[in-house]
Amino acid sequence: KGLYISKNKGVNWESFNNGIETWTIDDLVMDNENRIFILTSKLENNVWYYGIYRTEDMGKNWTKITKGIGDQPIYHIYVNKKGTLYVDNFGWLPSNEIYKSTDHGDSWKQLIGKSIVTNMIFGDNDEIYFGTFDGTTGNCNIQKSTDDGTSWSTIIIPDGLTIRQIALTKSEKLITCNYPSGIDISFDDGATWNQSNSGLPLIIFDSNLCKALLTNPKNNEVFFVYDLGVYQSEDDGVSWKPINNGMKGLVFDYLTSDYQNNFYLGGVGRLFFSSNSGISWEEKTQKLSDNSTRSAPTNIFVLPKNKLLLLDQFIYASTDHGDNWHKTGYLDANNEDNFIGAYARSNGKVIVWKYNGWCNYSEDNGNTWSFLIFYLPNSSGMSDVKFDSKNNFYTLNPGWSKGFYFSSDNGNSWTDISTQFPSGCPPQYFDLDSNDNLYGLWYISTDYPHYEMHYSEDNGKTWVKVGDNINVNYIREFFILDNGNIFVGTGEGLIRKNKDSNSWVKLSNDAIEKLILTKDNRLAALSLNDYKEFSLSIANNPITTVDKVNNSIPSDFSLGQNYPNPFNPETNIKYQLPNYSHISMKIFDILGREITTLIDENKQPGVYSLIINANNLHLSSGIYFYQMRAGNFTKTIKMIYLK
């Protein structure tokens, strides 16, 4: 959303977007004469536009500088001490190109036959280094030039390695992050190489997690930035130590809970277990080894009766919180692709699927399986599968066709149910409520990018919009509760839409990475704050089911005595509203301390019944007070919980 400048080391920021307000800024550099160069992109009417711009007056005026390049996508821009500019359309094909400008971007010249697959770095004398990929031999190497790219020499890295990032230290030691070896160092400009992973967890090299290798030009420090945290070396990369103070570094791919309120958290081949609502975690990664070809968990799911499923190439089950796993009798037909997802209903029906449409289906909670093949349109794969109480199937197609499909015959034939939406815009997420109504969360990229929620009561034949547009940067999950309220986890916090309102209300500010509904009907969220710290947040009270008793409109506000009272563990509270009102209902202990909020929302007039469960609220035996506030009405009533 534009460019900003700080003149006091980041304390305050001001925009200098003159002429570029509608563009996304993808990269920027500043040369030694304070010229700023930016790479830009924007999406209009399903068409991407790209540009390179220069300002010589700190953003007051901008000049487009793409002569010799055109409007092709450009991903990175670099500048050396002499002011020579380089840009690349980064990728893994040999045809990806590097362009060079010696006149501050007024004209560009392609470096013939040179493609880049890493970052580009410069030596003290403006030597150029970058990693490249030979599409003919399949080998990676490093290209070096000492004359601004006019001629090049090749630095060979150890065979079989794929370069992720490169760096050059103050003492001119060349450092690379490679897959799968990790950190490799050369003290003689690539003639010999040595692995240097001392102090680094080797699991980081199992995936493409390396974000940057950075060197300090004033000393021998090297910084390794990756998805799991930051490591520092003070000896040219020979040894490393973590500097993650303020960062809780793991990439988490899944979060789930079982029927005993235990939580499971996993990612990058690691599994964690908590029996105390996330206060402490026990790592169970070592429990996953079974001498098979499996090296890391893909996904974990909780089935009824606290049974866990672990998916990769096979299907594994555990009934002791992940301490022991056994391979189930899945049917695979010798296909070696990984299972990528699962969906289960409370009646014991379960489906697990692979991207290519090969599924296993169980009607006995995963004890035995039958084999299904979904013949999807265009054969371009599926990313999510769900089924309703009548065994109608729904799936998303993430491929180039981007479809949302419905099948009533076990996946033999499919109907596209998103044709009323813009082409290529299937829902990002979808779900079914307790009445088998279908909800979808669409990302609409036409006009201006935003999210929309729609629901269907006829298997996707027709759709009705739910609430206002959702203008956030990304969405992870959503839930439709039996009382009609909807919770959505977004990149800007948790939001909620009540059944009787079109507006979305923000409940938290931290970015939601994972959002689940626990088995006792509480929301749990894995969030990421501004300091890149992950935290698990669990709703203090369960999301209770609120049922309207009748449609008559009462003449006055009223709050009734709970029944039964004393109670164990459930009790019923009746209340009535004579008009559309914002209602708050809270529970306090005998000392007047607030225990939890049961209701905090706008509601239509009517007579209501609220069922609460003391076990879900984690109440101890004793005397409590519940208080209702609506308009000018306030009433407090005593209740007694006896175990």
C-alpha positions in Angstrom: 0.0 0.0 0.0 2.7 2.4 -0.9 5.9 3.9 0.5 6.6 5.4 3.9 9.6 7.3 5.3 10.8 7.7 8.8 13.1 10.6 9.8 13.6 9.5 13.4 14.7 5.9 13.2 11.3 4.3 12.8 9.5 6.1 15.7 7.1 7.9 13.3 6.3 7.3 9.6 4.8 9.4 6.9 3.7 8.5 3.4 5.4 9.7 0.3 3.3 7.9 -2.3 2.9 10.7 -4.8 1.7 9.1 -8.0 2.0 5.5 -6.8 -0.9 5.1 -4.3 -2.5 2.3 -6.2 0.7 0.1 -6.5 2.1 -2.5 -4.3 5.8 -1.9 -3.6 7.6 -5.2 -4.1 11.2 -4.1 -3.5 13.3 -0.9 -3.2 16.9 0.2 -3.0 18.7 3.6 -2.6 22.0 4.4 -4.2 24.8 6.5 -2.8 23.3 9.7 -4.3 20.0 9.2 -2.5 18.0 8.1 -5.6 15.3 5.6 -4.7 14.3 2.8 -7.0 11.2 0.7 -6.5 9.6 -2.3 -8.1 5.8 -2.2 -8.3 2.8 -4.3 -9.2 -1.0 -4.0 -9.2 -4.0 -6.1 -10.2 -6.8 -4.5 -12.2 -9.6 -6.4 -13.8 -7.8 -9.7 -13.4 -4.7 -8.3 -15.2 -1.3 -7.8 -13.5 0.7 -4.7 -14.2 4.4 -4.1 -13.3 6.7 -1.2 -13.2 10.1 0.2 -12.1 10.2 3.7 -10.8 12.9 6.2 -9.7 12.7 9.3 -7.6 15.5 11.8 -7.2 13.7 14.1 -4.8 12.7 11.8 -2.0 9.3 10.8 -3.4 8.0 14.1 -4.7 8.2 13.0 -8.3 8.5 9.5 -9.9 9.8 8.5 -13.3 9.0 5.1 -14.8 12.2 3.4 -16.0 11.4 0.3 -18.0 13.1 1.1 -21.3 14.6 -2.2 -22.5 12.6 -4.3 -20.1 8.9 -3.6 -20.8 6.1 -4.5 -18.4 7.2 -8.0 -17.5 7.2 -9.0 -13.8 10.4 -8.0 -12.0 11.0 -9.3 -8.5 14.3 -8.0 -7.1 16.4 -4.9 -7.6 20.0 -4.4 -6.5 22.5 -1.5 -6.7 26.3 -1.6 -6.1 28.6 1.2 -4.8 29.0 2.7 -8.3 25.3 3.0 -8.8 24.9 0.2 -11.3 21.5 -1.3 -11.1 20.5 -5.0 -11.6 17.0 -6.5 -11.7 15.8 -10.0 -12.2 12.6 -11.9 -12.9 13.5 -14.5 -10.2 12.6 -18.1 -10.9 14.0 -21.7 -11.4 14.0 -21.8 -15.2 17.2 -21.0 -17.2 15.2 -18.5 -19.2 14.8 -16.2 -16.2 16.8 -13.0 -17.0 19.0 -10.4 -15.4 19.0 -6.8 -16.6 21.6 -4.1 -15.9 21.5 -0.3 -16.1 24.5 2.0 -15.8 22.5 5.2 -16.2 20.2 5.0 -13.2 17.5 3.1 -15.0 17.1 5.3 -18.1 18.0 2.2 -20.2 18.5 -1.5 -19.5 20.5 -4.2 -21.1 20.0 -7.9 -20.7 22.9 -10.0 -19.4 22.7 -12.7 -22.1 22.5 -16.3 -20.9 22.4 -15.3 -17.2 19.6 -16.4 -14.8 19.5 -16.0 -11.1 18.0 -18.3 -8.4 19.4 -16.7 -5.3 20.0 -13.2 -4.0 22.7 -11.0 -5.7 25.6 -9.7 -3.6 28.6 -7.4 -4.1 32.2 -7.4 -2.9 34.2 -4.4 -1.7 35.4 -3.8 -5.2 31.9 -4.3 -6.7 32.5 -7.9 -7.6 29.1 -9.5 -8.4 28.0 -12.9 -7.1 24.8 -14.8 -7.5 23.6 -18.4 -7.6 22.3 -19.9 -10.8 20.8 -23.1 -12.1 21.8 -25.0 -15.1 18.6 -26.4 -16.7 20.6 -28.8 -18.9 22.7 -30.5 -16.2 20.5 -29.8 -13.3 23.4 -28.4 -11.3 23.7 -25.2 -9.2 26.7 -23.0 -9.2 27.8 -19.4 -8.4 28.5 -16.8 -11.1 31.1 -14.1 -10.4 32.0 -11.0 -12.4 34.7 -8.4 -11.7 33.7 -6.0 -14.6 30.0 -5.2 -13.9 28.7 -8.3 -15.7 30.7 -8.0 -18.9 32.4 -11.3 -18.3 31.8 -14.1 -15.9 33.6 -17.0 -14.1 31.9 -20.0 -12.5 32.4 -21.1 -8.9 31.4 -24.7 -8.5 29.6 -25.8 -5.3 29.5 -29.4 -4.1 27.5 -31.6 -6.4 23.9 -32.3 -5.6 23.2 -29.1 -3.7 20.6 -26.5 -4.4 21.5 -22.9 -3.5 19.0 -20.9 -1.4 21.1 -17.9 -0.4 24.6 -16.5 -0.6 26.6 -14.0 1.4 30.1 -12.5 1.4 31.8 -11.6 4.8 34.0 -8.7 5.5 37.0 -11.0 5.2 35.7 -12.2 1.8 34.6 -15.6 2.9 31.8 -17.0 0.6 28.9 -18.5 2.5 26.0 -20.4 1.0 22.8 -21.9 2.4 22.1 -25.0 0.4 19.5 -27.8 0.3 20.0 -30.3 1.9 23.4 -29.7 3.4 22.8 -26.5 5.2 25.6 -23.8 5.6 28.7 -24.3 3.4 31.7 -21.9 3.6 34.6 -21.3 1.2 37.7 -19.5 2.3 39.3 -19.6 -1.2 36.7 -18.2 -3.5 35.0 -21.6 -4.1 38.0 -23.8 -4.6 37.1 -25.8 -1.5 34.0 -25.9 0.7 33.3 -27.0 4.3 30.0 -27.6 6.0 29.4 -25.3 9.0 26.2 -26.2 10.8 27.6 -26.0 14.4 24.8 -24.8 16.6 22.1 -24.9 13.9 19.1 -27.4 14.1 19.4 -29.5 11.0 15.7 -29.7 10.6 15.8 -26.3 9.1 17.3 -27.6 6.0 14.4 -30.1 5.3 12.3 -27.3 3.7 12.8 -24.1 1.8 12.9 -22.0 5.0 15.9 -19.8 4.5 14.9 -16.2 4.1 18.3 -14.4 4.1 22.0 -14.6 4.8 23.2 -11.2 6.0 26.7 -10.0 6.8 27.9 -7.0 8.8 30.3 -4.9 6.7 32.1 -3.7 9.8 33.0 -7.0 11.4 32.8 -10.8 11.0 29.2 -11.2 11.9 26.8 -13.3 9.8 23.0 -13.5 10.4 21.0 -16.5 9.2 17.3 -15.5 9.0 14.8 -18.3 8.4 11.2 -19.3 9.3 12.2 -20.8 12.6 14.1 -17.9 14.0 17.4 -16.0 13.6 21.0 -17.3 14.3 24.1 -15.3 14.6 27.8 -16.1 13.8 30.6 -14.0 15.1 33.4 -16.0 13.3 32.5 -15.8 9.6 29.9 -18.5 9.8 32.0 -21.2 11.6 29.7 -21.5 14.6 26.2 -20.3 15.3 24.0 -19.3 18.2 20.3 -18.4 18.4 19.3 -14.8 18.9 15.6 -15.3 19.2 14.9 -13.2 22.2 11.3 -12.0 21.6 10.8 -14.6 18.9 9.1 -18.0 19.5 10.2 -19.6 16.3 8.4 -22.5 14.7 6.3 -22.8 11.6 3.0 -24.4 12.7 1.0 -26.2 10.1 -1.8 -27.5 12.3 -3.5 -26.9 15.6 -6.1 -29.3 17.1 -7.6 -30.4 20.4 -9.2 -33.6 21.6 -12.2 -34.4 23.8 -10.2 -34.1 27.0 -9.1 -30.5 26.2 -5.5 -31.6 25.3 -4.0 -29.6 22.5 -1.7 -30.7 19.6 0.5 -28.4 17.7 2.8 -29.3 14.8 4.9 -28.1 11.9 8.1 -28.7 10.1 8.2 -32.3 11.2 7.6 -31.7 14.9 4.7 -32.5 17.2 3.9 -30.9 20.5 1.3 -31.9 23.1 -0.2 -29.8 26.0 -2.5 -31.0 28.7 -2.9 -27.6 30.4 -4.4 -25.4 27.7 -1.0 -24.4 26.2 0.7 -23.3 29.3 3.5 -25.9 28.8 4.2 -28.2 25.9 5.8 -31.7 25.6 7.6 -32.4 22.3 6.6 -35.8 20.9 8.5 -35.7 17.7 10.7 -38.7 18.7 7.5 -40.8 19.0 7.0 -40.5 15.2 9.9 -42.7 14.1 8.8 -46.1 12.9 11.6 -47.1 10.5 9.3 -46.5 7.6 9.9 -44.1 4.7 8.0 -41.4 6.7 10.3 -38.6 8.0 7.9 -36.0 9.2 4.2 -35.6 9.9 2.0 -33.9 7.4 -1.2 -33.3 9.3 -2.8 -34.6 12.5 -6.5 -34.9 13.1 -8.6 -35.8 16.1 -11.5 -38.3 15.7 -14.2 -39.1 18.2 -13.1 -41.1 21.3 -9.8 -39.2 21.3 -8.3 -41.1 18.4 -5.6 -39.3 16.5 -4.8 -39.7 12.8 -1.4 -38.8 11.4 -1.2 -38.4 7.6 1.7 -38.6 5.2 2.2 -41.4 2.6 0.3 -43.7 5.0 -2.4 -43.3 7.6 -1.3 -43.7 11.3 -3.5 -43.8 14.4 -2.8 -43.2 18.1 -5.1 -43.6 21.1 -2.6 -42.4 23.8 -2.1 -38.8 22.9 0.6 -39.5 20.3 3.0 -41.7 22.4 2.5 -44.7 20.2 1.4 -44.9 16.6 0.3 -47.8 14.4 -0.3 -47.9 10.6 -4.0 -48.4 9.7 -5.3 -50.7 7.0 -5.6 -48.0 4.4 -6.1 -48.7 0.7 -3.6 -46.9 -1.6 -3.3 -48.9 -4.9 0.5 -48.3 -4.7 0.2 -44.6 -5.0 3.1 -42.9 -3.1 1.7 -39.3 -2.9 1.0 -38.0 0.6 -2.4 -37.7 2.2 -3.0 -34.0 2.7 -6.2 -33.7 4.7 -9.0 -35.3 6.6 -12.6 -34.5 7.5 -14.7 -36.3 10.1 -18.3 -36.2 11.5 -19.5 -37.2 14.9 -21.1 -40.4 13.6 -17.7 -41.9 12.9 -17.6 -41.2 9.2 -14.1 -40.0 8.0 -12.5 -39.2 4.7 -8.8 -38.6 4.0 -7.6 -37.4 0.6 -4.6 -36.8 -1.6 -4.1 -33.9 -4.0 -4.7 -36.1 -7.0 -8.2 -37.2 -5.9 -7.4 -40.6 -4.3 -9.3 -40.9 -1.1 -9.8 -43.4 1.8 -13.3 -43.4 3.4 -14.3 -44.9 6.7 -17.6 -45.4 8.5 -16.1 -46.8 11.8 -13.9 -44.0 13.0 -10.9 -45.0 10.9 -10.7 -48.7 11.9 -11.4 -49.9 8.3 -11.2 -48.0 5.0 -12.7 -48.2 1.6 -11.1 -46.7 -1.5 -12.6 -43.7 -3.5 -11.3 -41.9 -6.6 -12.6 -38.5 -7.3 -12.5 -37.8 -11.0 -12.2 -34.0 -10.8 -12.8 -31.6 -13.7 -9.5 -30.8 -15.5 -7.7 -33.3 -13.3 -5.9 -30.4 -11.5 -6.2 -31.6 -7.9 -8.1 -30.8 -4.8 -7.2 -29.0 -1.6 -10.2 -29.6 0.7 -13.0 -32.1 1.0 -16.2 -32.2 3.1 -19.4 -34.2 3.1 -22.9 -33.6 4.5 -25.3 -35.9 6.4 -26.6 -37.3 3.1 -23.0 -38.1 1.8 -23.0 -35.3 -0.7 -19.3 -34.4 -1.3 -17.8 -30.9 -1.8 -14.3 -30.1 -2.9 -12.1 -27.2 -3.9 -9.9 -27.3 -7.0 -6.7 -25.3 -6.4 -5.3 -25.7 -9.9 -5.4 -23.4 -12.8 -9.2 -23.9 -13.3 -9.9 -22.9 -9.7 -13.3 -24.6 -9.2 -15.6 -25.4 -6.3 -17.5 -28.6 -6.9 -20.4 -30.7 -5.7 -21.0 -34.5 -6.1 -24.0 -36.6 -5.1 -22.6 -39.9 -6.4 -19.4 -40.6 -4.4 -17.2 -38.4 -6.6 -17.9 -40.0 -9.9 -19.3 -36.8 -11.4 -19.0 -33.2 -10.3 -20.9 -29.9 -10.7 -19.3 -26.5 -10.5 -21.2 -24.6 -7.8 -19.3 -21.3 -8.0 -20.3 -20.1 -11.5 -22.0 -17.0 -10.2 -18.7 -15.7 -8.9 -15.9 -14.1 -11.0 -13.9 -16.6 -13.0 -10.9 -18.1 -11.2 -12.2 -17.0 -7.8 -13.3 -20.1 -5.8 -13.8 -19.8 -2.1 -10.6 -19.8 0.0 -12.4 -21.8 2.7 -15.8 -23.5 3.0 -17.8 -25.3 5.7 -21.1 -26.9 6.6 -23.3 -25.9 9.5 -25.3 -28.3 11.6 -28.2 -28.1 9.2 -26.0 -28.9 6.2 -26.1 -25.3 4.9 -23.0 -24.6 2.9 -20.9 -21.6 3.6 -18.0 -20.3 1.4 -15.5 -17.5 2.0 -14.5 -16.0 -1.4 -11.6 -13.8 -2.2 -12.8 -11.4 -4.9 -9.9 -9.8 -6.8 -11.9 -7.8 -9.3 -12.6 -4.1 -8.7 -10.7 -4.0 -5.5 -9.5 -7.1 -3.5 -11.7 -8.1 -0.6 -13.4 -11.2 1.0 -17.0 -12.1 0.8 -19.0 -14.8 2.7 -21.9 -16.5 1.0 -24.2 -19.4 2.0 -26.3 -21.9 0.2 -29.3 -24.0 1.3 -29.5 -26.1 -2.0 -26.0 -27.7 -2.3 -24.5 -24.6 -4.0 -27.1 -24.1 -6.7 -27.8 -20.6 -5.4 -25.9 -18.4 -3.0 -26.8 -15.5 -0.6 -24.2 -13.1 0.7 -23.6 -13.1 4.5 -22.9 -9.7 6.0 -20.7 -6.9 4.7 -17.5 -7.2 2.7 -14.5 -8.3 4.8 -11.6 -5.9 4.1 -8.5 -7.7 5.6 -5.2 -8.8 4.2 -5.8 -12.6 4.7 -8.1 -15.1 6.3 -7.2 -18.4 7.8 -10.3 -20.2 9.1 -14.0 -19.5 10.0 -16.7 -21.2 12.0 -20.5 -21.1 11.8 -22.0 -21.9 15.2 -25.4 -23.4 15.9 -26.7 -20.1 17.1 -25.9 -18.5 13.7 -22.8 -16.5 14.9 -19.7 -16.6 12.7 -16.1 -16.2 13.8 -13.3 -15.6 11.3 -9.6 -15.6 11.9 -7.9 -12.9 9.8 -4.4 -11.4 9.4 -5.6 -8.4 11.4 -7.3 -10.2 14.3 -10.3 -12.3 15.2 -13.6 -10.9 13.9 -17.3 -12.0 14.5 -20.6 -11.4 12.9 -23.7 -12.0 15.0 -26.7 -13.7 13.4 -28.8 -10.6 13.5 -26.2 -8.2 12.2 -24.4 -7.5 8.9 -21.4 -5.9 10.5 -18.2 -7.7 11.4 -16.9 -6.8 14.9 -13.2 -7.0 15.7 -12.4 -9.0 18.8 -8.5 -9.0 18.8 -5.6 -7.4 17.0 -3.0 -10.1 16.6 -2.8 -11.9 13.3 -4.6 -15.3 13.5 -2.5 -18.1 12.0 -4.7 -21.0 13.0 -8.3 -21.0 14.4 -10.1 -24.1 15.7 -13.3 -24.9 17.6 -12.4 -27.2 20.5 -14.5 -30.2 21.4 -16.1 -28.4 24.3 -17.1 -25.6 22.0 -14.5 -23.0 22.8 -12.5 -21.0 20.3 -8.7 -21.5 20.3 -6.4 -19.4 18.1 -2.7 -19.5 17.3 -1.8 -15.9 16.9 1.2 -14.0 15.8 1.9 -10.5 17.3 3.9 -7.6 15.9 7.0 -9.0 17.5 6.7 -12.3 15.6 5.8 -14.2 18.8 3.4 -17.1 18.5 0.9 -17.6 21.3 -2.1 -19.9 21.9 -5.2 -18.1 23.1 -8.3 -20.0 24.2 -11.7 -18.4 24.9 -12.4 -18.1 28.6 -15.9 -19.4 28.1 -17.4 -21.9 25.8 -19.5 -20.6 22.9 -22.9 -21.4 24.4 -25.9 -22.4 22.3 -28.7 -19.7 22.6 -32.1 -20.8 21.5 -35.1 -18.5 21.0 -38.0 -20.2 22.9 -40.8 -18.5 20.9 -41.4 -15.6 18.5 -43.7 -13.6 20.7 -42.4 -10.1 21.6 -42.5 -9.4 25.3 -43.4 -6.0 26.7 -40.5 -5.7 29.2 -36.9 -6.7 29.8 -36.7 -9.7 32.1 -34.1 -12.1 33.6 -35.3 -15.3 35.3 -33.9 -17.5 38.0 -31.7 -20.3 36.6 -33.2 -23.8 36.7 -32.3 -26.1 38.2 -30.7 -24.3 41.1 -28.5 -25.6 42.7 -27.2 -27.3 39.5 -24.6 -29.8 38.4 -23.3 -29.4 35.8 -25.9 -27.6 33.5 -28.5 -25.0 34.2 -30.9 -23.0 32.1 -31.3 -19.2 32.2 -34.3 -17.5 30.6 -34.4 -13.9 29.6 -36.5 -11.6 27.3 -36.0 -8.5 25.2 -38.9 -6.2 24.2 -36.9 -4.6 21.4 -33.6 -4.8 19.4 -30.9 -4.4 22.0 -27.3 -4.9 22.9 -27.2 -7.5 25.7 -24.4 -8.3 28.0 -24.5 -11.2 30.4 -21.6 -12.1 32.8 -20.9 -14.4 35.7 -19.2 -13.1 38.9 -17.9 -15.0 41.9 -19.0 -14.3 45.5 -16.3 -11.5 45.8 -17.6 -9.7 42.8 -14.8 -10.7 40.5 -15.8 -11.3 36.8 -15.5 -14.9 35.8 -16.6 -14.9 32.2 -18.8 -13.2 29.7 -21.7 -15.4 28.4 -23.2 -12.9 25.9 -22.0 -9.6 24.4 -24.0 -8.9 21.2 -27.0 -7.3 19.6 -30.2 -9.4 19.6 -33.7 -9.2 18.1 -36.7 -8.9 20.5 -37.9 -12.2 21.8 -37.8 -14.8 24.6 -34.5 -16.7 25.0 -33.0 -19.6 26.8 -29.3 -19.8 27.6 -27.8 -23.2 28.6 -24.5 -23.0 30.5 -22.2 -25.9 31.6 -20.1 -25.5 34.7 -17.5 -28.0 33.5 -17.0 -26.1 30.3 -16.6 -22.9 32.3 -14.2 -24.6 34.7 -16.2 -23.5 37.8 -15.6 -24.8 41.3 -18.4 -25.6 43.7 -19.8 -22.4 45.2 -22.0 -19.4 45.0 -22.0 -17.3 41.8 -24.0 -14.3 40.4 -25.1 -13.8 36.8 -25.9 -10.3 35.6 -27.7 -9.1 32.6 -27.4 -5.6 31.1 -29.6 -4.4 28.2 -30.4 -0.8 27.5 -31.2 0.7 30.9 -32.1 -2.7 32.4 -29.7 -4.3 34.8 -30.4 -7.3 37.0 -28.2 -9.7 39.1 -29.3 -13.1 40.3 -27.5 -15.6 42.6 -27.0 -19.2 41.6 -25.3 -22.2 43.3 -23.1 -24.9 41.7 -22.8 -28.1 43.7 -20.7 -31.0 42.4 
